[in-house]
Amino acid sequence: MSKKNQFKSDDISHMMTYVLGHKPFEFGLVPDNDGFVSVKELLQALHEEPGWGHVREGSIRELLMGESRSLFESDAGKIRAIDRRWAFNETDVVQLPAKILYLGIRRNAHPVVMEKGLTRVEGRSYVLSPDREMAERIGRRRDPNPVLLEIRVDAAWKDGINVRRIGDLFVMQEIPVRFIAGPPVSKSAIKERLAREEKRQTQLPPVSQFQPGTFILDLERDPHLPRKDKGRKKRSWKEAARKDRRTMRTVPW
């Protein structure tokens, strides 16, 4: 490795150590319970920082094969720092900086969220921030023009909804609609949503009348039906008469 590439690799290593090991929340990142974040999310966060748009997935792979490989651990598209100086606030009382926190969502999800809320989905969490700009920054990773919602976190927490804190960010697994406030849904968005649902319904495959484990009865293959005498000639009237006479001799009178 050339000195230039070595310096670049060292810079990336130092930056990743700070992001993953010290303050991931400063970059709008919330690791999972094992400290991992997806490489995709890490790259998104780095590219948002001035001067770090050059980092690619290949840069991280190269880093993991060099001298810094002992500082990080990767697994199935995720990465974490070995030495982590942050922790989730797991206490019963979460210190909230404000009663209202912000959450950026995808624009096409806006009508559904305002009607049904944000439900629990396995492997997903909702990241909220007291800072509007940070909430928009996180939201832009899913939608270039996200919709910003106001979440009454204080009321949700008092109602028994679990809230976790990591640095300046807050994490919720579900947010009922009664704690959500946001821009009103336009009539055009409602029409588009109804049109999508109607189209999805028409594209569903027809339900078969036969369920798994059933079969169609083919009467032509029923082994109990009289078999056809293939290639055999029908009996003549003489043969039938002889058979009748033999039968009559054996019948006791």
C-alpha positions in Angstrom: 0.0 0.0 0.0 1.4 3.4 -1.0 1.9 6.1 1.7 -0.9 8.1 0.2 -3.4 5.2 0.4 -2.1 4.4 3.9 -2.8 8.0 5.1 -6.3 7.8 3.5 -7.0 4.5 5.2 -5.8 5.8 8.5 -8.1 8.8 8.2 -11.1 6.6 7.5 -10.1 4.3 10.4 -10.0 7.3 12.8 -13.3 8.6 11.5 -15.0 5.2 11.8 -13.6 4.7 15.3 -15.2 8.0 16.3 -18.5 7.3 14.6 -19.0 3.7 15.6 -17.1 3.7 18.9 -17.8 7.1 20.4 -20.7 9.1 19.2 -22.8 7.4 16.5 -25.8 9.6 17.5 -23.9 12.7 16.3 -24.3 11.3 12.8 -27.9 10.2 13.1 -26.9 6.5 13.6 -28.5 4.1 16.1 -26.7 0.8 16.4 -28.5 -2.4 17.2 -28.3 -4.1 20.6 -25.0 -5.7 19.6 -23.5 -2.4 18.5 -23.8 -3.0 14.7 -24.9 -0.6 12.1 -25.4 -1.5 8.4 -22.5 -0.5 6.1 -25.1 1.2 3.9 -26.2 3.5 6.7 -22.6 4.2 7.7 -21.8 5.2 4.2 -24.8 7.5 4.0 -23.8 9.2 7.3 -20.2 9.6 6.1 -21.2 11.1 2.7 -23.3 13.7 4.5 -20.1 15.0 6.1 -18.0 17.5 4.1 -14.9 15.9 2.7 -16.0 12.3 3.2 -18.0 11.7 0.0 -15.1 9.6 -1.4 -15.5 6.7 1.0 -16.9 3.6 -0.6 -17.7 0.1 0.5 -14.5 -1.0 -1.1 -12.6 1.5 1.2 -14.1 -0.2 4.2 -13.3 -3.7 2.9 -9.7 -2.6 2.4 -9.6 -1.2 5.9 -10.8 -4.5 7.4 -8.0 -6.3 5.7 -5.3 -3.9 6.8 -3.7 -2.8 10.1 -7.0 -1.5 11.4 -8.8 -4.8 11.2 -8.5 -5.4 14.9 -10.5 -2.3 15.6 -13.7 -3.3 13.8 -15.9 -6.4 13.3 -18.1 -7.0 10.3 -21.0 -9.5 9.8 -23.5 -9.8 7.0 -23.4 -6.3 5.7 -23.0 -4.8 9.2 -20.1 -3.3 11.1 -19.2 -2.3 14.6 -16.3 -1.0 16.7 -14.7 -3.4 19.1 -14.2 -0.7 21.7 -17.5 1.1 22.2 -17.8 4.1 24.6 -21.6 4.7 24.3 -24.6 2.9 25.7 -28.4 3.0 25.6 -30.2 4.5 28.4 -32.0 1.5 29.8 -33.3 3.1 33.0 -37.0 3.3 33.8 -36.9 7.1 33.7 -35.7 8.5 30.3 -34.7 12.2 30.5 -36.6 13.9 27.7 -35.2 17.3 26.5 -38.7 18.2 25.3 -42.2 16.9 25.2 -42.2 17.0 21.4 -39.6 15.2 19.2 -39.3 15.1 15.4 -39.4 12.2 13.0 -38.9 12.2 9.3 -40.8 9.6 7.2 -41.2 8.7 3.6 -43.6 11.0 1.7 -45.6 8.1 0.3 -46.1 6.6 3.8 -47.5 9.9 5.1 -51.2 9.1 4.5 -51.0 5.7 6.1 -49.0 6.9 9.1 -51.5 9.7 9.8 -54.3 7.2 9.7 -52.9 4.2 11.4 -49.7 5.3 13.2 -46.3 3.6 13.1 -46.6 -0.1 14.0 -44.0 -2.4 15.4 -42.0 -4.1 12.7 -39.4 -6.8 13.4 -35.8 -5.4 13.0 -36.9 -1.8 12.6 -37.0 1.1 15.0 -38.1 4.7 14.7 -35.4 7.3 15.4 -36.5 10.7 16.8 -34.6 13.8 17.5 -35.3 17.1 19.4 -33.5 18.8 16.5 -35.6 19.3 13.3 -32.5 19.4 11.1 -31.2 16.0 12.4 -34.7 14.5 12.0 -34.7 15.7 8.4 -31.2 14.4 7.8 -32.1 10.9 9.0 -35.4 11.0 7.0 -33.5 12.0 3.8 -31.7 8.6 3.9 -35.1 7.0 3.0 -36.7 9.8 1.0 -35.1 12.9 -0.6 -38.0 15.0 0.5 -39.3 13.4 3.8 -42.3 14.6 5.8 -41.5 15.8 9.2 -43.8 14.6 12.0 -44.1 15.9 15.6 -44.2 13.1 18.2 -45.6 13.6 21.7 -43.0 11.4 23.3 -43.6 12.5 26.8 -47.3 11.5 26.6 -46.4 8.3 24.9 -43.9 7.4 27.6 -46.4 8.1 30.3 -48.8 5.9 28.5 -46.4 2.9 28.7 -44.8 3.1 25.3 -41.1 2.1 25.5 -38.6 4.9 24.8 -34.9 4.4 24.7 -32.2 7.0 24.5 -28.8 7.1 23.0 -27.0 10.4 23.2 -29.3 13.0 21.7 -31.5 10.5 19.8 -34.5 8.6 21.0 -35.7 5.2 19.8 -39.2 3.8 19.7 -40.5 0.5 18.3 -44.1 1.7 17.8 -45.9 5.1 17.9 -49.7 5.0 18.1 -51.5 7.6 15.9 -52.8 9.5 18.9 -49.2 10.7 19.6 -48.5 11.9 16.1 -49.1 15.3 14.6 -48.0 16.4 11.2 -49.0 18.1 7.9 -52.6 17.3 6.8 -52.8 14.7 4.1 -53.8 16.2 0.7 -56.8 15.0 -1.2 -54.6 14.0 -4.1 -52.4 11.8 -1.8 -55.6 10.1 -0.5 -56.8 9.4 -4.0 -53.3 8.1 -5.0 -53.3 5.8 -2.0 -56.8 4.5 -2.8 -55.8 4.0 -6.4 -52.7 2.0 -5.4 -54.8 -0.2 -3.1 -57.4 -0.8 -5.8 -54.7 -1.7 -8.3 -53.0 -4.1 -5.8 -56.4 -5.8 -5.2 -57.0 -6.3 -8.9 -53.5 -7.7 -9.4 -53.9 -10.4 -6.7 -53.9 -13.9 -8.2 -57.4 -15.6 -8.1 -58.0 -17.9 -5.1 -57.9 -21.5 -6.2 -60.8 -23.7 -5.1 -58.3 -26.4 -4.4 -56.2 -26.0 -1.2 -52.8 -27.6 -0.6 -53.2 -31.3 0.1 -56.3 -31.7 -2.1 -56.5 -33.4 -5.6 -58.8 -33.7 -8.5 -60.6 -37.0 -8.8 -60.1 -38.5 -12.3 -62.9 -40.9 -12.9 -61.3 -42.3 -16.0 -58.4 -43.6 -13.7 -60.7 -45.2 -11.1 -59.4 -48.8 -10.6 -62.8 -50.0 -9.6 -64.5 -49.2 -12.8 -65.0 -52.1 -15.3 -61.9 -52.3 -17.4 -62.2 -52.2 -21.1 -61.3 -55.4 -23.0 -58.7 -54.0 -25.4 -58.2 -56.1 -28.4 -60.7 -58.9 -27.4 -63.6 -59.8 -29.7 -67.2 -59.8 -28.4 -68.7 -63.3 -27.8 -71.0 -64.6 -30.5 -74.5 -65.8 -29.7 -73.4 -69.5 -30.0 -70.7 -69.0 -27.3 -73.3 -67.3 -25.0 -75.8 -70.2 -25.5 -73.2 -72.9 -24.7 -72.3 -71.0 -21.5 -76.0 -70.9 -20.5 -76.4 -74.7 -21.0 -73.3 -75.4 -18.8 -74.7 -73.2 -16.1 -78.1 -74.9 -16.2 -76.5 -78.4 -15.7 -74.8 -77.4 -12.5 -77.8 -75.8 -10.9 -79.6 -78.3 -8.6 -83.4 -78.5 -9.2 
